[in-house]
Amino acid sequence: MPTIEAVNEVRQRVAINLDTCIECRSCAAACFYGHHELPIVHFARVGAAMLPVLCRQCADAPCIAACPGEAMKKDATGAVYRAVFACRGCGSCARACPFGVLAVETYDGQIAKCDLCVDRLAVGGLPRCVATCPSGALNFIEEPEAQALGLVVLGSRTLGQHPVRRR
């Protein structure tokens, strides 16, 4: 993971406007192809809707402490990421996640993990999922602003297979 000197600490999170999401899964496709075909954006059924969920980027991320291979790290910007070659695929990070958004399944021995597309943030861009959303349902903003606008931070309301409860 490159060190990003040009970006200050990442305070924004990916938030969704539940009223404008059209369930097209463009966010998942952009993330999948932008991250070497790892399915990082998952979907949870909330009533009749299928909504995207991804890593919440916790300030004190339990996944980092739980990882025996020290594959989960936080970079200088504050983004939590997975060091690809250190990941054993044991799933400890997924089990430690208080929001249940990391999939326990492994893909070629790797746990899929959102890194907020820090490569794009470094050059002033947006995370791939936000930049690709055709309906504008995904936003990259600070949590207090998201709450004021009535948006939901992705990953904030999931518990493993239950999409609306936190552990």
C-alpha positions as CSV (number, residue, x, y, z in Angstrom):
1,M,0.0,0.0,0.0
2,P,1.6,3.3,-1.0
3,T,2.1,6.0,1.6
4,I,-0.1,8.9,0.7
5,E,1.7,12.2,1.7
6,A,-0.6,14.5,-0.3
7,V,-3.8,13.4,1.5
8,N,-4.6,14.5,5.1
9,E,-6.3,12.1,7.4
10,V,-9.3,10.6,5.7
11,R,-12.4,11.8,7.6
12,Q,-15.0,11.0,5.0
13,R,-16.9,7.8,4.8
14,V,-19.1,6.4,2.0
15,A,-22.7,7.2,2.7
16,I,-25.9,6.2,0.9
17,N,-29.1,8.0,0.2
18,L,-31.6,5.2,0.7
19,D,-34.2,7.0,-1.4
20,T,-32.1,7.3,-4.6
21,C,-30.2,3.9,-4.7
22,I,-31.5,2.0,-7.7
23,E,-29.8,-1.3,-6.8
24,C,-27.8,-1.4,-10.1
25,R,-24.6,-2.7,-8.4
26,S,-22.4,-0.4,-10.5
27,C,-20.6,0.3,-7.2
28,A,-19.7,-3.3,-6.8
29,A,-18.6,-3.7,-10.4
30,A,-16.3,-0.7,-10.2
31,C,-14.8,-1.9,-7.0
32,F,-14.4,-5.5,-8.2
33,Y,-12.5,-4.5,-11.4
34,G,-10.5,-1.7,-9.6
35,H,-9.3,-4.1,-6.9
36,H,-8.0,-7.1,-8.9
37,E,-11.4,-8.9,-9.0
38,L,-12.0,-9.1,-5.3
39,P,-15.7,-8.7,-4.3
40,I,-15.3,-5.9,-1.7
41,V,-18.7,-4.3,-1.9
42,H,-21.3,-6.7,-0.6
43,F,-25.1,-6.4,-0.5
44,A,-27.6,-6.8,2.3
45,R,-31.4,-7.2,1.9
46,V,-33.2,-4.5,3.9
47,G,-36.9,-5.1,3.4
48,A,-37.4,-5.3,-0.4
49,A,-34.2,-3.4,-1.1
50,M,-30.7,-4.8,-1.8
51,L,-28.2,-2.2,-0.4
52,P,-24.4,-2.1,-0.7
53,V,-22.3,-2.5,2.5
54,L,-18.6,-2.1,2.9
55,C,-15.9,-1.5,5.6
56,R,-16.7,1.3,8.0
57,Q,-13.1,2.3,8.4
58,C,-13.2,2.3,12.2
59,A,-10.9,4.8,14.1
60,D,-9.8,2.0,16.4
61,A,-10.3,-0.9,14.1
62,P,-10.7,-4.3,15.9
63,C,-9.8,-6.1,12.6
64,I,-6.2,-4.8,13.0
65,A,-5.8,-6.2,16.5
66,A,-7.4,-9.5,15.5
67,C,-5.2,-10.2,12.5
68,P,-2.5,-12.8,13.5
69,G,-0.5,-12.1,10.3
70,E,-0.5,-8.4,10.7
71,A,-2.1,-8.0,7.3
72,M,-4.6,-5.4,8.5
73,K,-3.0,-2.0,8.8
74,K,-3.8,1.6,9.0
75,D,-1.9,4.0,6.7
76,A,-0.8,7.6,7.4
77,T,-4.2,8.9,6.1
78,G,-6.1,6.8,8.6
79,A,-7.5,4.4,6.0
80,V,-7.6,0.7,7.1
81,Y,-6.4,-1.6,4.5
82,R,-5.2,-5.2,4.0
83,A,-1.6,-6.0,3.1
84,V,-2.2,-8.4,0.3
85,F,0.9,-10.7,0.7
86,A,0.5,-10.9,4.5
87,C,-3.1,-12.0,4.5
88,R,-3.5,-15.7,5.4
89,G,-7.2,-15.7,4.7
90,C,-8.0,-17.0,8.3
91,G,-11.0,-14.7,8.7
92,S,-10.1,-13.3,12.1
93,C,-10.6,-9.8,10.9
94,A,-14.1,-10.6,9.6
95,R,-15.1,-12.2,12.9
96,A,-13.7,-9.2,14.9
97,C,-15.6,-6.6,12.8
98,P,-18.3,-5.1,15.0
99,F,-20.3,-4.2,11.9
100,G,-20.1,-7.6,10.3
101,V,-19.2,-6.1,6.9
102,L,-16.0,-8.1,6.1
103,A,-16.9,-11.3,4.3
104,V,-15.5,-14.5,6.0
105,E,-15.2,-16.1,2.6
106,T,-11.7,-16.0,1.1
107,Y,-10.9,-15.4,-2.5
108,D,-7.7,-17.1,-3.6
109,G,-6.7,-17.1,0.1
110,Q,-7.5,-13.4,0.6
111,I,-10.1,-11.6,2.6
112,A,-11.7,-8.8,0.5
113,K,-11.3,-5.4,2.3
114,C,-12.2,-1.9,1.3
115,D,-9.3,0.6,1.4
116,L,-11.4,3.7,0.4
117,C,-9.5,3.6,-2.9
118,V,-6.6,5.6,-1.4
119,D,-4.9,5.5,-4.7
120,R,-7.7,7.7,-6.1
121,L,-7.9,9.9,-3.0
122,A,-4.2,10.7,-3.4
123,V,-4.9,12.4,-6.7
124,G,-8.1,14.2,-5.5
125,G,-10.5,11.6,-6.8
126,L,-13.4,9.7,-5.1
127,P,-13.6,6.1,-4.2
128,R,-14.6,4.0,-7.2
129,C,-18.0,3.1,-5.8
130,V,-18.9,6.7,-5.3
131,A,-17.6,7.9,-8.6
132,T,-19.5,5.2,-10.5
133,C,-22.9,5.5,-8.9
134,P,-25.2,6.6,-11.7
135,S,-28.0,7.7,-9.4
136,G,-25.8,9.8,-7.0
137,A,-26.9,7.6,-4.1
138,L,-23.4,7.2,-2.8
139,N,-21.6,10.1,-1.3
140,F,-18.1,10.5,0.2
141,I,-18.6,12.9,3.2
142,E,-17.9,13.2,6.9
143,E,-20.3,11.4,9.2
144,P,-21.8,14.4,10.9
145,E,-22.7,15.9,7.5
146,A,-24.2,12.5,6.4
147,Q,-26.4,12.4,9.5
148,A,-27.5,16.0,8.9
149,L,-28.5,15.1,5.4
150,G,-30.3,11.9,6.5
151,L,-27.8,9.6,4.8
152,V,-26.6,6.3,6.1
153,V,-22.9,5.5,6.4
154,L,-22.4,2.2,4.6
155,G,-21.5,-0.6,7.0
156,S,-23.0,1.1,9.9
157,R,-26.2,-1.0,10.1
158,T,-25.2,-4.5,9.4
159,L,-24.5,-7.6,11.5
160,G,-23.3,-10.6,9.6
161,Q,-26.4,-11.8,7.9
162,H,-28.7,-9.3,9.6
163,P,-28.7,-6.0,7.7
164,V,-30.1,-3.6,10.3
165,R,-28.5,-4.5,13.6
166,R,-25.1,-3.9,15.0
167,R,-23.3,-6.4,17.1
